[in-house]
């Protein structure tokens, strides 16, 4: 038991001043080393100005190359005989090609045809129609680039179904019951 009590006494005793002074000097030494390493590194505007100038030069070179490519003839793939035209000439050729074509009318927008039920072969009366429409419109997503609607409202893509025509009533009225 004496051994455990001595350990508790050591754990509860205050550290001497020399220990605290040693810890403080280690922190100071660490700070001096960090300053020695960071001190000679490039600082501030000079380094950033060099990087900005290099980016501007790359952008200017890229712009000049693109301007040259847009304004001159050249081969894209010589084996397949694919050539590059200057943009001005390409626009002239496109305008001339479109001017030679006669514009056509777009035509009406096709609406879904009503579903016609086949006519019964016998003159028997048809059963009474239910109040709800029998055909359910196909669910279509209205949003997104792959949508069939391409931005149209949902009612344009899924128009409401016309109400089902009620069948004609039977030609003979039912006899009334007499009491």
Secondary structure, DSSP 4 states (H G I P E B T S, - for coil): -HHHHHHHHHHHSPPPHHHHHHHHHHHHHHHHHHHHHHHTS--HHHHHHHHHHHHHHHHHHHHHHHHHHHHS-EEEETTTTEEE--HHHHHHHHHHHHHHSPP----PPPPPPP-PPPPPSS-PPPPPPPSS-S--PPP---SSTT-SSTT--HHHHSPPPPPPPPPPPPSSPPPPP--
